[in-house]
């Protein structure tokens, strides 16, 4: 937990509201209610905003296999004065048939000649760290050497290596680079030094410092940010990515396994989705494939929640449908995925998992059928999936879609059908103005307790408007989300899981904002919204405690002329601690009486963690990452009855010890 104390910010927010009515927060600590799902607060990862390639997948070379349709995208010819030669893209006798293109460099030998890679909006390297260069190389003729050079953004040479041993067949050549400076936008040069002809493929540069130091692994700082959330589950791989603009572009998990150079490249649907944020260099290399997904879940203690295509392409695009009588391969993919994740090593797919180094099952417990589908076409397909999956795997909970809006006719239609089908979990999505979140804290109070459970699979408060490029991850949106999440926690018997969306965004390569975690090539920036997620996840509790918020007049729910600004929920840990969460969305501090109704002895000393900032529009930035961060302090006068001032625009977690 971040403990940076921002005295000025706190002082500015401590002016107390001149509210006429005295507020009371009452927690019935001896009447524990429903159990809270240990996997309640999770994450949703989609390869959007350069979340995977250029993000979580630590590969630093873009278009390393020359498979982009514009084969030299990301590469430029390096032909210093005197240097002469030719570059050509070929596919005869390739290194791997799945990715058949490669680069031929023909150098006349007057000076080093070759190519430079720009990376993903630059190559981020750190002084003091080591970087593994590798490439598949075939010498066609000549006795030249290869020079590998790393240049900083100002043109300074950061390190270089010379490779001299080659074969006339494809052979992996390696070198280790140690940059003498840190640079977020370095470039990698690969040059033929002398007269000769070389074929190059799978040109790669990887930090040795990856998550768990796995070669070819994930960016350590990004995974750490996920691990720090202590996510209960991880939904993957999308999102619209699952659906594809057409079915041919859908996500197919089987194509994401095995050696990375055998995973066929696919254009990322976010490459061209938004004309106002085009990203013509956005492709999926699937370096974070399904094995890596399961492994990551295991690493960070999250339950895997894979989402599979259900025979429908994105309904915002073509809406292409797989005919019902041709659905069998889609359903078989789902059955095979269960076997891949959980099957014994003697099964076909369990054996493949074991061969990848993981004989133990991944213990997958749930699976999503489709992403954000809607309409009767979805129900027809969901029914087929559900029938086949439940017959063979009743132990797997199925997550069904409810469309892109949390209340429109599509949503109502799907809920009524899914209720009738007795589906396990319904995935609700909501990207809305922050007012929606503040006004919907009681949304689930009246949900039918007997029907399907809710998975709030995608949500985010928008500071401007959905799809606006001006949306910011500011304090105000985070506080609105926190208020809403108190409602989810109070209804933890109905709402079993929730995840913010999207998860990651690269500052120089995003398509969608707001996003939970921003990154550049060297650093990770948690947003105020991130800290809200973290406060809920790390202070989850095991049982809901009934919590009432009253003023002198009655319950403080919103009315037309009095919008609620104070929100609360409470939970109890099996180990004994009582956890109170209070969200104050008012522009001034609000004093309330806190009453913990219990026969236990509640210690006067309690831990308080406050998330707030200097103003509602406060944001964190790479220059100032600590503007809105949680601050921990000790309350000395807590006990079962005390008064407390909840700062303006804040979320407060108070942990009481009870004996
Ligand atoms: O999170 C961004 C997109 O929003 C997801 O891909 C999709 O499910 C939703 O429309």
Boltz pocket constraint, residues with backbone or C-beta under 6 A from the ligand:
constraints:
  - pocket:
      binder: B
      contacts: [[A, 46], [A, 48], [A, 238], [A, 239], [A, 240], [A, 241], [A, 371], [A, 372], [A, 404], [A, 458], [A, 501], [A, 502], [A, 512]]
      max_distance: 6.0
